């Protein structure tokens, strides 16, 4: 396999971004982020920082000990005064809140992520004996309501890849753009559908991460763990064709290693991938809101349908807790059991008509 690369251009950008954010955060945050660096990626730390800034805004507005302060003036003593009631109020606050001139509405998943960020901070400060208790650990995670998995059916997967390959049913402007990006778009969407890789992991790939001798690639998972994922010969063929073309491109400085480039010759970002998936999916399944994550769900669904092994699906998708996987994909088993209940007929006409003697 190629040599591991721990900090690509995207990581460096996030490290620099976090340094800028820390200038407007309480002083204890600098120690906190240094402490969790070995077990987190730069992107994870940036997301933690964003979540914590929202909590600090809440403290300034709702906690009397923080009244009149700015965020950098918040202390560990202020955090020590946070109660369970405060945190429950914070979760309710996240339902609808204002930041600047924008209004936000968090669902259960967003609330869960923000509480998880908060738990990480409180756990660290408590372990370092900077606060007397870890009140965040006492708050239950927001209950998620089960939602149907939106995914592509088998025939829709084939139609999507055909649409990306041919550029069919695109607007004239999109068709002109497609001429420049066909190989890239086909390789990218094939990789998403064929491996279940996260979009953030996908845009972080470098060319040297791909190894065709084993049909595998190195990927940096959540928490910074580097693992090898494998792909089929079908995916390999598409990647080979794309890489032959990719090596002819002159990337912008700092982006030379990036596997997927934008038309500006810079590493492709998550937002751009979301937009291109939306563009092609609208041609094939206009009634479904298909995102890169839905392509990941499609892979997970197909893998579970083929193997019935929830632990295998969890491992390949990189879920730290198999219960996360079970929550998303076990509904398939329930659906199959429901079908089975109606597949076996005990009597040709169902129950006999009791009115007939």
FENGITA-V858168 format. One record per residue. N is the residue number from 1. RES is the residue in three letters. PSI is psi in whole degrees, 0 to 359 (NA if undefined). Layout:
BEGIN
N	RES	PSI
N	RES	PSI
END
This chain:
BEGIN
1	UNK	156
2	UNK	162
3	UNK	140
4	UNK	139
5	UNK	113
6	UNK	335
7	UNK	102
8	UNK	184
9	UNK	325
10	UNK	319
11	UNK	315
12	UNK	320
13	UNK	318
14	UNK	324
15	UNK	316
16	UNK	322
17	UNK	317
18	UNK	320
19	UNK	321
20	UNK	320
21	UNK	324
22	UNK	337
23	UNK	338
24	UNK	19
25	UNK	163
26	UNK	149
27	UNK	325
28	UNK	345
29	UNK	329
30	UNK	315
31	UNK	320
32	UNK	311
33	UNK	327
34	UNK	322
35	UNK	328
36	UNK	1
37	UNK	316
38	UNK	337
39	UNK	8
40	UNK	158
41	UNK	161
42	UNK	322
43	UNK	319
44	UNK	318
45	UNK	323
46	UNK	318
47	UNK	321
48	UNK	315
49	UNK	317
50	UNK	315
51	UNK	318
52	UNK	327
53	UNK	324
54	UNK	320
55	UNK	319
56	UNK	322
57	UNK	317
58	UNK	316
59	UNK	318
60	UNK	327
61	UNK	327
62	UNK	343
63	UNK	122
64	UNK	326
65	UNK	345
66	UNK	0
67	UNK	133
68	UNK	355
69	UNK	166
70	UNK	167
71	UNK	315
72	UNK	344
73	UNK	355
74	UNK	136
75	UNK	171
76	UNK	328
77	UNK	325
78	UNK	318
79	UNK	327
80	UNK	340
81	UNK	358
82	UNK	131
83	UNK	171
84	UNK	321
85	UNK	321
86	UNK	315
87	UNK	325
88	UNK	322
89	UNK	322
90	UNK	316
91	UNK	323
92	UNK	322
93	UNK	323
94	UNK	345
95	UNK	316
96	UNK	120
97	UNK	162
98	UNK	137
99	UNK	112
100	UNK	231
101	UNK	13
102	UNK	143
103	UNK	138
104	UNK	150
105	UNK	113
106	UNK	135
107	UNK	186
108	UNK	321
109	UNK	318
110	UNK	320
111	UNK	320
112	UNK	317
113	UNK	318
114	UNK	322
115	UNK	324
116	UNK	318
117	UNK	317
118	UNK	318
119	UNK	320
120	UNK	317
121	UNK	310
122	UNK	321
123	UNK	318
124	UNK	312
125	UNK	324
126	UNK	317
127	UNK	327
128	UNK	5
129	UNK	36
130	UNK	341
131	UNK	150
132	UNK	339
133	UNK	162
134	UNK	80
135	UNK	333
136	UNK	333
137	UNK	344
138	UNK	350
139	UNK	128
140	UNK	146
141	UNK	144
142	UNK	137
143	UNK	124
144	UNK	139
145	UNK	130
146	UNK	133
147	UNK	150
148	UNK	138
149	UNK	122
150	UNK	123
151	UNK	171
152	UNK	140
153	UNK	168
154	UNK	315
155	UNK	331
156	UNK	328
157	UNK	312
158	UNK	318
159	UNK	322
160	UNK	312
161	UNK	323
162	UNK	320
163	UNK	320
164	UNK	319
165	UNK	315
166	UNK	338
167	UNK	30
168	UNK	149
169	UNK	24
170	UNK	160
171	UNK	160
172	UNK	321
173	UNK	318
174	UNK	321
175	UNK	321
176	UNK	320
177	UNK	324
178	UNK	328
179	UNK	329
180	UNK	340
181	UNK	5
182	UNK	309
183	UNK	319
184	UNK	312
185	UNK	320
186	UNK	318
187	UNK	318
188	UNK	311
189	UNK	326
190	UNK	319
191	UNK	317
192	UNK	315
193	UNK	332
194	UNK	350
195	UNK	344
196	UNK	17
197	UNK	145
198	UNK	150
199	UNK	324
200	UNK	325
201	UNK	323
202	UNK	313
203	UNK	344
204	UNK	355
205	UNK	142
206	UNK	160
207	UNK	321
208	UNK	355
209	UNK	345
210	UNK	132
211	UNK	106
212	UNK	347
213	UNK	329
214	UNK	3
215	UNK	56
216	UNK	168
217	UNK	152
218	UNK	136
219	UNK	143
220	UNK	114
221	UNK	174
222	UNK	137
223	UNK	356
224	UNK	1
225	UNK	135
226	UNK	122
227	UNK	163
228	UNK	127
229	UNK	151
230	UNK	155
231	UNK	162
232	UNK	169
233	UNK	326
234	UNK	316
235	UNK	321
236	UNK	318
237	UNK	317
238	UNK	318
239	UNK	320
240	UNK	314
241	UNK	318
242	UNK	316
243	UNK	325
244	UNK	320
245	UNK	321
246	UNK	322
247	UNK	346
248	UNK	352
249	UNK	142
250	UNK	107
251	UNK	158
252	UNK	153
253	UNK	134
254	UNK	352
255	UNK	13
256	UNK	328
257	UNK	344
258	UNK	134
259	UNK	313
260	UNK	123
261	UNK	151
262	UNK	175
263	UNK	345
264	UNK	7
265	UNK	32
266	UNK	159
267	UNK	130
268	UNK	140
269	UNK	170
270	UNK	316
271	UNK	319
272	UNK	320
273	UNK	319
274	UNK	319
275	UNK	321
276	UNK	326
277	UNK	316
278	UNK	319
279	UNK	311
280	UNK	322
281	UNK	327
282	UNK	333
283	UNK	323
284	UNK	315
285	UNK	74
286	UNK	339
287	UNK	352
288	UNK	137
289	UNK	92
290	UNK	127
291	UNK	171
292	UNK	325
293	UNK	328
294	UNK	329
295	UNK	323
296	UNK	319
297	UNK	323
298	UNK	315
299	UNK	312
300	UNK	318
301	UNK	314
302	UNK	320
303	UNK	319
304	UNK	322
305	UNK	324
306	UNK	325
307	UNK	330
308	UNK	13
309	UNK	99
310	UNK	331
311	UNK	323
312	UNK	315
313	UNK	316
314	UNK	318
315	UNK	313
316	UNK	321
317	UNK	347
318	UNK	28
319	UNK	126
320	UNK	331
321	UNK	121
322	UNK	338
323	UNK	331
324	UNK	315
325	UNK	315
326	UNK	321
327	UNK	326
328	UNK	324
329	UNK	347
330	UNK	342
331	UNK	334
332	UNK	317
333	UNK	320
334	UNK	319
335	UNK	318
336	UNK	322
337	UNK	325
338	UNK	319
339	UNK	320
340	UNK	325
341	UNK	334
342	UNK	4
343	UNK	334
344	UNK	119
345	UNK	128
346	UNK	326
347	UNK	142
348	UNK	321
349	UNK	16
350	UNK	213
351	UNK	143
352	UNK	150
353	UNK	112
354	UNK	348
355	UNK	346
356	UNK	135
357	UNK	NA
END
